[in-house]
Amino acid sequence: MYIVQIASECAPVIKAGGLGDVVYGLSRELETRGHCVELILPKYDCMRYDHIWGLHDAYRNLSVPWYGGAIQCSVYCGWVHGRVCFFIEPHSQDNFFNRGCYYGCNDDNMRFAFFSKAALEFLLQSNKRPDIIHCHDWQTGLVPVMLHEMYKYYGMEYQRVCYTIHNFKHQGMGGVETLEATGLNRPEYYFQYDKLRDNFNPFAVNFMKAGIVYSNAFTTVSPNHAWEARTSEVGCGLGHTLHLHQDKFRGVLNGIDYDFWNPEVDRYIPHNYTKENFEQKFDNKKALQERLLLRQDDKPIVAYIGRLDNQKGVHLVHHAIYYALNKGAQFVLLGSATEAGINATFQHEKQFLNSNPDVHLELGFNEELSHLIYAGADMIVVPSNYEPCGLTQMIGLKYGTVPIVRGVGGLVNTVFDRNYDENVPPEKRNGYVFYESDNQALESAMERAIDLWYYSPEEFRQLAIQGMEYDYSWNVPGTEYVEIYDWIRHKW
């Protein structure tokens, strides 16, 4: 198949979160299966140009209709770690992608409405006719709308769209001006409830709803999160729309890149190891203690790696630090806060705990250090309020770092409680799960993990090795996406 991914991110050249990792990882997996994959991305001024090889002009004069006129664009082509990527650069006083940032502008809705329009124009004018257009999140939600309502009449009637939602919280909103700019027009048609109108704001076009309604199939990033989105507030107001279109909706668990996240080959850790020579993990633990100036005691290390915000259950992260210390464990945190108040709280804790030899708080993000923490820690806590998929726990499993997670989203699909998961045999269980969002629930899981480390070290070691045996690579989700592509090619 010929597959084109249209997205606002692709790691490592454009990465603000997990979206970039998914776009790159899935594209590479599809290519290894023999499919032809190309990516269309915005050409941001602040992207990592050092990760692009052979950047060159691919299409000099792409004229994109906009507000009854047109914006001229240049399209560049380059290879991002082997993936063929086209970067669209508009020449306009709007400076859509010359902002020094990927997101966070007041006109983000118009920036990405334009990008969606430009991506389709590029396919049309360059005579590219992929079997599948796979687009991602609200930024590309208008792609299937314009394809179905406009571009299929210009010779693109056979293209099929798979749309993936990575985070329901950010849906993208526009008004009549969005319809005017893109040439969709006809507000009386698109502002119908079963089309693009937001479910709660009758004066807004909802980009994510647009992608759901008009795509041939749509997915989210874990089976459990798909269920949550349909049946709870996790759908952020789109529950009824998801129910109406549930026949073309499914959850596909994300994968992780085992060429990068793998203790056997990881170049960022001092001692590579496998489940066969698991003892080498303890050498990494010593290296982590040395690097962070932790006490060189035989204690378990509990880690947290990730953003410090409400989605990630920041109140439980804070509690986990002190509970771990009270239970005779060490704690290592690596993460940055998204809000000033949360940042101030953790800056205060960092100063308060600075002289404690059993704790280290690293406020910020350091890719190299994150690898050493995964390799050196004994446990990793993931107490999220909601978690569409979650990569942290899957990486932890690969490194033999036992996850302690809250039972939401993709965490339920990947971590199986050592004591209580009756659906999984004991030899397949790989961590600890708690369900409520209070301190007592977190403590119950952490206590079981830390006590096992202290009082039954061989059983703890076996639990860690059982986690390493799981395959959360892109192999299984790659198969599922190919099945979806085949289904929409033959059904529609």
C-alpha positions as CSV (number, residue, x, y, z in Angstrom):
1,M,0.0,0.0,0.0
2,Y,1.0,3.6,-0.5
3,I,0.4,5.5,2.8
4,V,0.7,9.2,3.5
5,Q,0.9,10.4,7.1
6,I,-0.3,14.0,7.7
7,A,0.7,15.2,11.1
8,S,1.9,18.2,13.1
9,E,4.8,16.2,14.6
10,C,7.3,13.5,13.8
11,A,10.1,12.6,16.2
12,P,12.9,13.5,16.5
13,V,12.7,16.4,14.1
14,I,9.4,17.8,15.5
15,K,8.5,16.5,18.9
16,A,6.3,18.1,21.6
17,G,5.0,14.9,23.1
18,G,4.1,11.3,22.3
19,L,2.4,12.1,19.0
20,G,5.8,12.6,17.4
21,D,7.0,9.2,18.6
22,V,3.9,7.5,17.3
23,V,4.0,9.0,13.8
24,Y,7.7,8.1,13.4
25,G,7.4,4.6,15.0
26,L,4.3,3.6,13.0
27,S,5.8,4.9,9.8
28,R,8.9,2.9,10.2
29,E,7.0,-0.3,11.1
30,L,4.8,0.0,8.0
31,E,7.9,0.5,5.9
32,T,9.6,-2.7,7.3
33,R,6.4,-4.5,6.2
34,G,7.0,-3.4,2.6
35,H,4.6,-0.5,2.4
36,C,5.5,2.8,0.8
37,V,5.2,5.6,3.5
38,E,5.6,9.3,3.1
39,L,5.0,12.0,5.7
40,I,3.7,15.6,5.3
41,L,4.6,18.0,8.0
42,P,4.7,21.8,8.6
43,K,8.2,23.4,8.1
44,Y,8.6,25.0,11.5
45,D,11.5,27.5,12.0
46,C,12.3,25.8,15.3
47,M,12.3,22.1,14.3
48,R,15.5,20.0,14.6
49,Y,17.0,20.5,11.2
50,D,20.1,18.5,12.3
51,H,17.9,15.4,12.1
52,I,17.0,15.9,8.4
53,W,19.3,14.5,5.7
54,G,19.3,15.8,2.2
55,L,16.7,18.6,2.6
56,H,15.9,20.0,-0.9
57,D,13.2,21.7,-2.9
58,A,10.5,19.2,-3.9
59,Y,7.8,21.5,-5.2
60,R,8.5,25.2,-5.6
61,N,5.2,26.9,-6.4
62,L,2.4,25.2,-4.5
63,S,-0.5,27.6,-4.7
64,V,-3.0,27.0,-1.8
65,P,-6.4,28.6,-2.1
66,W,-7.2,30.6,1.0
67,Y,-9.9,33.2,1.7
68,G,-10.8,33.5,-2.0
69,G,-7.1,34.2,-2.8
70,A,-4.1,32.0,-2.6
71,I,-0.9,31.6,-0.5
72,Q,2.2,30.4,-2.3
73,C,4.2,27.6,-0.6
74,S,7.4,25.8,-1.0
75,V,7.6,22.1,-0.3
76,Y,10.9,20.6,0.8
77,C,11.8,17.0,1.0
78,G,14.3,15.3,3.3
79,W,14.9,12.1,5.2
80,V,14.4,11.9,8.9
81,H,16.2,8.8,10.1
82,G,15.2,7.0,6.9
83,R,11.6,8.3,6.6
84,V,10.7,10.4,3.6
85,C,9.2,13.7,4.8
86,F,7.8,16.6,2.9
87,F,7.8,19.9,4.8
88,I,5.3,22.7,3.7
89,E,6.5,26.3,4.1
90,P,3.9,29.0,3.4
91,H,5.1,32.4,2.2
92,S,2.6,34.7,3.9
93,Q,2.6,37.6,6.3
94,D,0.8,35.3,8.7
95,N,4.1,33.4,9.3
96,F,2.1,30.4,10.2
97,F,5.1,28.2,11.2
98,N,7.8,30.9,11.9
99,R,6.8,31.4,15.5
100,G,9.6,29.8,17.4
101,C,7.1,27.2,18.7
102,Y,4.9,24.4,17.5
103,Y,1.7,25.2,19.5
104,G,0.4,27.8,21.8
105,C,-0.5,30.6,19.4
106,N,-3.9,32.4,19.5
107,D,-4.5,31.4,15.9
108,D,-3.5,27.7,16.1
109,N,-6.8,26.7,14.6
110,M,-6.2,28.7,11.5
111,R,-2.5,27.7,11.3
112,F,-3.4,24.0,11.2
113,A,-6.5,24.5,9.0
114,F,-4.2,26.0,6.5
115,F,-1.7,23.1,6.9
116,S,-4.5,20.6,6.3
117,K,-5.5,22.5,3.2
118,A,-2.0,22.7,1.9
119,A,-1.3,19.0,2.5
120,L,-4.2,18.1,0.3
121,E,-3.3,20.6,-2.3
122,F,0.2,19.1,-2.4
123,L,-1.2,15.7,-2.9
124,L,-3.5,17.0,-5.7
125,Q,-1.0,19.1,-7.6
126,S,1.9,16.7,-7.3
127,N,-0.4,13.9,-8.6
128,K,0.2,11.8,-5.5
129,R,-2.7,9.4,-4.9
130,P,-2.1,7.3,-1.7
131,D,-4.3,4.4,-0.9
132,I,-4.5,5.6,2.7
133,I,-4.2,9.1,4.3
134,H,-3.5,8.7,8.0
135,C,-3.9,11.9,9.9
136,H,-3.5,12.7,13.6
137,D,-5.2,14.7,16.3
138,W,-7.2,17.9,16.0
139,Q,-4.6,19.6,13.9
140,T,-5.5,17.5,10.9
141,G,-9.2,16.9,11.7
142,L,-10.3,18.9,8.6
143,V,-8.4,16.7,6.2
144,P,-11.1,14.1,5.8
145,V,-13.8,16.8,5.5
146,M,-12.1,18.6,2.7
147,L,-11.2,15.3,1.0
148,H,-14.8,14.2,1.0
149,E,-16.5,17.5,0.3
150,M,-14.0,19.0,-2.1
151,Y,-11.0,17.1,-3.3
152,K,-12.8,13.9,-4.3
153,Y,-14.4,15.9,-7.1
154,Y,-10.9,16.9,-8.4
155,G,-9.6,13.4,-8.9
156,M,-9.1,12.2,-5.3
157,E,-12.2,10.0,-4.9
158,Y,-10.3,6.8,-4.1
159,Q,-8.3,8.0,-1.2
160,R,-9.3,6.6,2.2
161,V,-8.7,8.3,5.6
162,C,-7.7,6.8,9.0
163,Y,-7.8,9.3,11.8
164,T,-6.0,8.8,15.1
165,I,-6.9,10.7,18.3
166,H,-4.0,10.9,20.7
167,N,-5.6,13.2,23.3
168,F,-9.3,14.1,23.5
169,K,-8.6,17.1,25.7
170,H,-7.4,19.3,22.8
171,Q,-10.0,19.3,20.1
172,G,-9.4,22.5,18.0
173,M,-12.2,25.0,17.6
174,G,-13.0,27.5,14.8
175,G,-15.9,29.5,13.5
176,V,-17.4,30.6,10.2
177,E,-14.0,32.1,9.3
178,T,-12.5,28.6,9.2
179,L,-15.1,27.5,6.6
180,E,-14.5,30.7,4.6
181,A,-10.7,30.4,4.6
182,T,-10.6,26.7,3.6
183,G,-13.2,27.2,0.9
184,L,-15.7,24.9,2.6
185,N,-18.2,27.8,3.0
186,R,-21.8,26.8,3.5
187,P,-22.1,27.4,7.3
188,E,-25.7,26.3,7.3
189,Y,-24.6,22.9,6.1
190,Y,-21.5,22.4,8.3
191,F,-23.0,23.8,11.4
192,Q,-25.5,21.0,11.6
193,Y,-25.1,18.8,14.7
194,D,-24.2,15.7,12.7
195,K,-21.5,17.5,10.8
196,L,-18.9,19.8,12.3
197,R,-20.8,21.7,15.0
198,D,-19.3,21.4,18.5
199,N,-21.6,19.4,20.7
200,F,-21.9,22.2,23.3
201,N,-21.1,25.4,21.4
202,P,-23.5,26.0,18.5
203,F,-21.2,28.7,17.2
204,A,-18.1,26.6,16.9
205,V,-16.6,24.1,14.4
206,N,-14.9,21.3,16.3
207,F,-11.9,20.0,14.3
208,M,-11.7,16.7,16.2
209,K,-15.4,16.0,15.7
210,A,-14.9,16.7,12.0
211,G,-12.2,14.0,11.8
212,I,-14.5,11.5,13.6
213,V,-17.5,12.2,11.4
214,Y,-15.7,12.3,8.0
215,S,-13.0,9.7,8.4
216,N,-13.4,6.2,7.1
217,A,-12.1,4.8,10.3
218,F,-10.7,6.4,13.5
219,T,-8.7,5.1,16.4
220,T,-7.4,6.1,19.7
221,V,-4.2,4.9,21.3
222,S,-5.4,2.0,23.6
223,P,-8.4,-0.3,23.8
224,N,-9.3,0.8,27.3
225,H,-9.0,4.5,26.5
226,A,-11.4,3.9,23.6
227,W,-13.9,2.5,26.0
228,E,-13.4,5.3,28.5
229,A,-13.8,8.0,25.8
230,R,-17.2,6.5,24.8
231,T,-18.6,6.0,28.3
232,S,-17.1,8.7,30.6
233,E,-15.9,12.3,30.8
234,V,-12.6,11.2,29.3
235,G,-14.2,11.8,25.9
236,C,-14.3,15.5,26.8
237,G,-17.8,16.1,25.4
238,L,-17.5,13.8,22.3
239,G,-19.1,10.8,23.9
240,H,-22.3,11.0,21.9
241,T,-20.4,11.5,18.6
242,L,-18.2,8.5,19.5
243,H,-21.3,6.4,20.2
244,L,-22.9,7.4,16.8
245,H,-19.7,6.4,15.0
246,Q,-18.6,3.4,17.1
247,D,-18.7,1.0,14.2
248,K,-15.6,2.6,12.7
249,F,-13.9,3.2,16.1
250,R,-11.3,1.1,17.8
251,G,-8.4,1.4,20.2
252,V,-4.9,0.4,19.0
253,L,-2.2,0.3,21.6
254,N,0.8,2.4,20.7
255,G,4.2,0.8,20.5
256,I,7.7,1.8,21.5
257,D,10.9,1.8,19.6
258,Y,13.1,-1.0,20.8
259,D,16.0,0.2,18.8
260,F,16.1,3.2,21.1
261,W,14.4,2.0,24.3
262,N,16.2,-1.3,25.0
263,P,18.7,-2.1,27.7
264,E,20.5,-4.6,25.4
265,V,21.7,-1.9,23.0
266,D,21.1,1.4,24.9
267,R,24.1,3.6,24.3
268,Y,23.1,6.0,27.1
269,I,23.6,3.5,29.9
270,P,27.0,2.3,31.2
271,H,26.1,-1.4,31.4
272,N,23.9,-3.2,28.8
273,Y,21.9,-6.1,30.1
274,T,19.2,-8.7,29.2
275,K,16.9,-10.8,31.3
276,E,19.6,-13.5,31.1
277,N,22.2,-11.3,32.8
278,F,19.8,-9.2,34.9
279,E,22.5,-8.6,37.5
280,Q,24.0,-5.9,35.2
281,K,21.0,-3.8,36.1
282,F,22.4,-3.3,39.5
283,D,25.6,-1.8,38.1
284,N,23.4,0.8,36.4
285,K,21.7,1.4,39.7
286,K,25.1,2.2,41.3
287,A,25.9,4.5,38.3
288,L,22.6,6.3,38.9
289,Q,23.3,6.7,42.6
290,E,26.8,8.1,41.8
291,R,25.6,10.5,39.2
292,L,22.8,11.9,41.3
293,L,24.9,11.9,44.5
294,L,22.5,9.5,46.2
295,R,23.5,7.4,49.2
296,Q,25.1,4.1,48.1
297,D,22.8,2.0,50.2
298,D,21.1,-1.2,49.3
299,K,17.7,0.3,49.0
300,P,15.0,0.2,46.3
301,I,14.9,3.2,44.0
302,V,11.4,4.4,43.0
303,A,11.3,6.7,39.9
304,Y,9.0,9.1,38.2
305,I,9.7,10.3,34.7
306,G,7.3,12.6,32.8
307,R,5.4,15.9,32.9
308,L,4.4,17.4,36.1
309,D,0.7,18.3,35.5
310,N,-2.8,17.4,36.5
311,Q,-3.1,14.7,33.8
312,K,-0.2,12.9,35.3
313,G,-1.6,12.9,38.8
314,V,0.9,15.4,40.1
315,H,-0.6,15.3,43.6
316,L,0.1,11.6,43.8
317,V,3.6,12.1,42.4
318,H,4.2,14.5,45.3
319,H,2.9,12.0,47.8
320,A,4.9,9.2,46.4
321,I,8.2,11.0,47.1
322,Y,7.5,11.1,50.9
323,Y,5.9,7.7,51.1
324,A,8.9,6.1,49.4
325,L,11.3,7.8,51.8
326,N,9.1,6.7,54.8
327,K,9.2,3.1,53.5
328,G,13.0,3.1,53.4
329,A,13.3,3.6,49.6
330,Q,15.1,6.2,47.5
331,F,13.2,8.4,45.0
332,V,14.3,10.0,41.7
333,L,12.2,12.4,39.8
334,L,12.8,13.7,36.3
335,G,10.2,16.0,34.9
336,S,9.1,19.5,34.0
337,A,6.0,21.4,35.1
338,T,3.5,22.8,32.6
339,E,2.1,25.4,35.1
340,A,3.8,28.0,37.2
341,G,2.1,26.9,40.4
342,I,3.2,23.3,40.0
343,N,6.7,24.3,39.1
344,A,6.9,26.5,42.3
345,T,5.7,23.6,44.4
346,F,8.4,21.2,43.1
347,Q,11.1,23.9,43.2
348,H,10.3,24.3,46.9
349,E,10.4,20.5,47.4
350,K,13.7,20.4,45.7
351,Q,15.2,22.9,48.0
352,F,13.6,21.4,51.1
353,L,15.0,17.9,50.2
354,N,18.3,19.0,48.8
355,S,20.3,17.7,51.7
356,N,18.5,14.3,51.8
357,P,20.8,11.6,50.4
358,D,17.9,9.4,49.4
359,V,16.1,11.7,47.0
360,H,16.9,13.7,43.8
361,L,14.5,15.9,41.9
362,E,15.6,16.9,38.4
363,L,13.2,19.6,37.2
364,G,13.5,19.7,33.5
365,F,14.0,17.0,30.9
366,N,17.2,15.2,30.0
367,E,17.0,12.4,27.4
368,E,20.3,10.8,28.4
369,L,19.5,10.9,32.1
370,S,16.0,9.4,31.5
371,H,17.7,6.2,30.0
372,L,19.9,5.9,33.1
373,I,16.9,6.2,35.4
374,Y,14.9,3.5,33.6
375,A,18.0,1.3,33.8
376,G,18.9,2.0,37.4
377,A,15.6,2.3,39.2
378,D,13.8,-0.7,40.6
379,M,10.2,0.7,40.3
380,I,8.5,3.4,38.3
381,V,5.3,5.1,39.5
382,V,2.7,6.3,36.9
383,P,-0.2,7.7,38.9
384,S,-2.1,9.4,36.1
385,N,-5.5,10.9,36.3
386,Y,-6.0,9.8,32.7
387,E,-3.5,8.2,30.3
388,P,-4.6,7.5,26.7
389,C,-1.8,5.0,26.2
390,G,1.3,5.8,28.3
391,L,4.9,5.0,27.1
392,T,6.6,5.3,30.5
393,Q,5.3,2.0,31.9
394,M,6.1,0.1,28.7
395,I,9.6,1.5,28.7
396,G,9.9,0.6,32.4
397,L,8.9,-3.0,31.7
398,K,11.5,-3.4,29.0
399,Y,14.2,-2.2,31.4
400,G,13.0,-4.5,34.2
401,T,11.8,-1.6,36.2
402,V,8.5,-2.7,37.9
403,P,5.6,-0.2,37.1
404,I,3.2,1.0,39.8
405,V,0.3,2.5,37.9
406,R,-3.2,3.8,38.3
407,G,-5.7,1.6,36.4
408,V,-6.7,4.0,33.6
409,G,-6.4,4.2,29.8
410,G,-3.6,2.2,28.3
411,L,-2.1,1.5,31.7
412,V,-4.8,-1.1,32.2
413,N,-3.9,-2.7,28.8
414,T,-0.2,-3.1,29.6
415,V,0.3,-3.6,33.4
416,F,-1.2,-6.6,35.2
417,D,-1.2,-6.6,39.0
418,R,1.0,-9.2,40.7
419,N,-1.5,-10.0,43.5
420,Y,-5.0,-9.3,42.1
421,D,-5.2,-9.7,38.3
422,E,-7.3,-12.9,38.0
423,N,-7.4,-12.6,34.2
424,V,-3.7,-13.1,33.8
425,P,-1.8,-16.1,35.1
426,P,0.8,-15.3,37.9
427,E,3.7,-16.0,35.5
428,K,2.5,-13.3,33.2
429,R,1.9,-10.6,35.7
430,N,4.3,-7.6,35.6
431,G,3.5,-4.9,38.1
432,Y,1.1,-3.2,40.5
433,V,-2.1,-1.4,39.8
434,F,-4.3,0.8,42.0
435,Y,-7.6,2.4,40.9
436,E,-8.6,5.3,43.1
437,S,-6.9,8.7,42.9
438,D,-6.3,9.2,46.6
439,N,-3.1,8.7,48.7
440,Q,-4.3,5.5,50.3
441,A,-4.7,3.7,47.0
442,L,-1.2,4.8,45.9
443,E,0.2,3.7,49.2
444,S,-1.4,0.2,49.0
445,A,0.4,-0.5,45.7
446,M,3.7,1.1,46.6
447,E,3.7,-0.8,49.9
448,R,3.3,-4.2,48.2
449,A,6.1,-3.4,45.7
450,I,8.6,-2.1,48.3
451,D,7.8,-4.9,50.7
452,L,8.4,-7.5,48.0
453,W,11.7,-5.9,47.2
454,Y,12.8,-6.1,50.8
455,Y,11.4,-9.3,52.0
456,S,11.2,-11.5,48.8
457,P,14.0,-10.3,46.6
458,E,14.0,-13.3,44.3
459,E,10.2,-12.9,43.7
460,F,10.7,-9.2,42.9
461,R,13.5,-10.1,40.5
462,Q,11.2,-12.7,38.8
463,L,8.4,-10.1,38.5
464,A,10.8,-7.6,36.8
465,I,12.0,-10.3,34.4
466,Q,8.4,-11.2,33.6
467,G,7.9,-7.6,32.6
468,M,10.9,-7.7,30.3
469,E,9.3,-10.6,28.4
470,Y,6.4,-8.5,27.1
471,D,6.6,-7.3,23.5
472,Y,5.3,-3.7,23.3
473,S,7.1,-2.9,20.1
474,W,5.3,-1.6,17.0
475,N,4.9,-5.2,15.7
476,V,1.4,-5.8,17.0
477,P,-0.1,-2.3,16.4
478,G,1.5,-2.3,12.9
479,T,-0.5,-5.4,12.1
480,E,-3.7,-3.8,13.5
481,Y,-3.3,-0.7,11.5
482,V,-2.7,-2.7,8.3
483,E,-6.0,-4.5,9.0
484,I,-7.8,-1.2,9.4
485,Y,-6.3,0.1,6.2
486,D,-7.4,-3.0,4.3
487,W,-10.9,-2.8,5.8
488,I,-11.5,0.8,4.7
489,R,-10.0,0.2,1.3
490,H,-12.5,-2.6,0.6
491,K,-15.5,-1.4,2.6
492,W,-15.8,2.2,1.3
